[in-house]
């Protein structure tokens, strides 16, 4: 593929910037840092666009760059911040206050459990379950084999289940002792 024109590159930005920003933010947990990494992602995408041979792989290409830029950020900072996902479900019906509290509590439980996972397991869950990438696409983004993605996802799901069940058991025990 030759260099793309400005309109097509703007289309890339309009089409993918929001999902890229959510993905980056879920890893860095800081909106300013996420926006900076997003800008770096698109700068690198513009530099390396000539390496895209298939227009159908633009999404994977951009997420791969975003992933690499985010990992570069972590290396530069010499520490990895806690990973959270920014799941937000849009709804046309406004929930009750009780429902909001319940969802926040459930989200906090899930986020706490995600924070307890290994970094690679969090990455796979974010890409597969939150962003909706296929196993093949996730493998391309992370530069892994498909079997490593499958294995890591399986282990992540098992670990999440254990963490969430352990927390539920703890809550049941403490509620009886109060």
C-alpha positions as CSV (number, residue, x, y, z in Angstrom):
1,X,0.0,0.0,0.0
2,X,1.3,3.4,-0.9
3,X,1.2,6.4,1.4
4,X,-2.4,7.2,2.2
5,X,-3.9,10.6,1.6
6,X,-4.9,13.0,4.4
7,X,-8.6,12.2,4.1
8,X,-8.1,8.5,4.6
9,X,-5.8,9.1,7.6
10,X,-8.4,11.4,9.1
11,X,-10.9,8.6,8.6
12,X,-8.6,6.3,10.5
13,X,-8.6,8.7,13.3
14,X,-12.3,9.3,13.4
15,X,-13.1,5.6,13.1
16,X,-10.6,4.2,15.7
17,X,-9.5,7.0,18.1
18,X,-12.3,6.4,20.7
19,X,-11.8,2.7,21.0
20,X,-8.0,3.2,21.0
21,X,-8.3,5.8,23.7
22,X,-10.5,3.5,25.9
23,X,-8.0,0.7,25.4
24,X,-5.0,2.9,26.3
25,X,-6.8,4.5,29.2
26,X,-7.8,1.1,30.6
27,X,-4.1,0.3,31.0
28,X,-2.7,3.7,32.1
29,X,-5.6,5.0,34.2
30,X,-4.8,8.6,33.4
31,X,-6.7,10.5,30.8
32,X,-3.9,13.0,29.9
33,X,-1.4,10.1,29.6
34,X,-3.8,8.1,27.5
35,X,-4.4,11.1,25.2
36,X,-0.6,11.6,24.8
37,X,-0.1,7.9,24.0
38,X,-3.0,8.1,21.5
39,X,-1.3,11.0,19.7
40,X,2.0,9.1,19.7
41,X,0.1,6.1,18.2
42,X,-1.3,8.1,15.3
43,X,2.1,9.8,14.7
44,X,3.7,6.3,14.4
45,X,0.8,5.1,12.3
46,X,1.4,7.9,9.9
47,X,5.2,7.1,9.8
48,X,4.7,3.4,9.3
49,X,1.5,3.4,7.2
50,X,3.5,2.1,4.2
51,X,3.8,-1.2,6.0
52,X,0.0,-1.8,5.8
53,X,-0.6,-4.0,2.8
54,X,-4.2,-4.8,3.5
55,X,-6.7,-2.0,4.3
56,X,-8.7,-4.6,6.3
57,X,-5.9,-4.8,8.9
58,X,-5.8,-1.1,9.7
59,X,-7.6,-1.7,13.1
60,X,-5.1,-4.4,14.1
61,X,-2.2,-2.2,12.9
62,X,-3.4,0.7,15.0
63,X,-4.0,-1.4,18.1
64,X,-0.6,-3.0,17.7
65,X,1.0,0.5,17.7
66,X,-1.1,1.6,20.6
67,X,-0.1,-1.5,22.6
68,X,3.6,-0.9,21.8
69,X,3.4,2.8,22.7
70,X,1.7,2.0,26.0
71,X,4.3,-0.6,26.8
72,X,7.0,1.9,25.9
73,X,5.4,4.4,28.3
74,X,5.5,1.8,31.1
75,X,9.2,1.0,30.4
76,X,10.0,4.7,30.5
77,X,8.2,5.1,33.8
78,X,10.0,2.0,35.1
79,X,6.8,0.8,36.7
80,X,3.5,-0.6,35.6
81,X,0.4,1.2,36.9
82,X,-2.6,-0.7,38.0
83,X,-4.7,-1.8,35.0
84,X,-8.4,-1.0,35.0
85,X,-10.9,-1.3,32.2
86,X,-13.2,1.6,31.5
87,X,-16.3,-0.4,30.8
88,X,-19.2,1.8,30.4
89,X,-22.4,0.7,29.0
90,X,-24.6,3.3,27.4
91,X,-28.2,3.1,28.3
92,X,-31.2,5.2,27.2
93,X,-33.0,4.3,30.4
94,X,-31.7,6.1,33.5
95,X,-31.0,3.6,36.3
96,X,-32.2,4.1,39.8
97,X,-29.7,5.2,42.5
98,X,-29.8,1.6,43.9
99,X,-28.9,0.2,40.6
100,X,-26.0,2.7,40.1
101,X,-24.6,1.7,43.5
102,X,-25.0,-2.0,42.7
103,X,-23.3,-1.6,39.3
104,X,-20.5,0.4,40.9
105,X,-19.9,-2.2,43.5
106,X,-19.9,-5.0,41.0
107,X,-17.6,-3.0,38.7
108,X,-15.2,-2.4,41.7
109,X,-15.2,-6.1,42.5
110,X,-14.4,-6.9,38.9
111,X,-11.7,-4.2,38.6
112,X,-10.1,-5.3,41.9
113,X,-10.0,-8.9,40.6
114,X,-8.5,-7.7,37.3
115,X,-5.9,-5.7,39.2
116,X,-4.9,-9.0,40.9
117,X,-4.1,-10.7,37.6
118,X,-0.8,-10.8,35.9
119,X,-0.2,-8.0,33.3
120,X,-0.4,-10.4,30.3
121,X,-3.7,-11.8,31.5
122,X,-5.1,-8.3,31.9
123,X,-4.0,-7.4,28.4
124,X,-5.7,-10.5,26.9
125,X,-8.9,-9.8,28.7
126,X,-8.9,-6.2,27.7
127,X,-8.3,-7.0,24.0
128,X,-10.5,-10.1,23.7
129,X,-13.4,-9.3,26.1
130,X,-13.5,-5.5,26.2
131,X,-12.3,-4.6,22.7
132,X,-13.7,-7.7,21.0
133,X,-10.7,-8.7,19.0
134,X,-10.5,-12.3,17.7
135,X,-7.8,-14.7,19.0
136,X,-5.8,-14.1,15.8
137,X,-6.1,-10.3,16.0
138,X,-5.1,-10.4,19.7
139,X,-2.1,-12.5,18.8
140,X,-1.0,-10.0,16.1
141,X,-1.4,-7.1,18.5
142,X,0.6,-8.7,21.3
143,X,3.0,-10.4,18.9
144,X,2.2,-13.8,20.5
145,X,1.1,-17.1,19.0
146,X,-2.6,-17.9,19.0
147,X,-2.1,-20.7,21.4
148,X,-0.4,-18.4,23.9
149,X,-3.5,-16.1,23.6
150,X,-5.8,-19.0,24.2
151,X,-3.8,-20.3,27.1
152,X,-3.4,-16.9,28.8
153,X,-7.1,-16.2,28.3
154,X,-8.1,-19.5,29.8
155,X,-5.8,-18.9,32.8
156,X,-7.1,-15.4,33.2
157,X,-10.7,-16.5,33.3
158,X,-9.9,-19.3,35.8
159,X,-8.0,-16.8,38.0
160,X,-10.8,-14.2,37.8
161,X,-13.4,-16.9,38.7
162,X,-11.3,-17.9,41.7
163,X,-10.8,-14.3,42.9
164,X,-14.5,-13.4,42.5
165,X,-15.7,-16.6,44.2
166,X,-13.2,-16.2,47.0
167,X,-14.4,-12.6,47.6
168,X,-18.1,-13.8,47.6
169,X,-17.3,-16.5,50.1
170,X,-15.5,-13.9,52.3
171,X,-18.5,-11.5,52.1
172,X,-20.9,-14.3,53.1
173,X,-18.7,-15.3,56.1
174,X,-18.3,-11.7,57.3
175,X,-22.0,-11.0,57.0
176,X,-22.8,-13.9,59.4
177,X,-20.2,-12.7,61.9
178,X,-21.5,-9.1,62.1
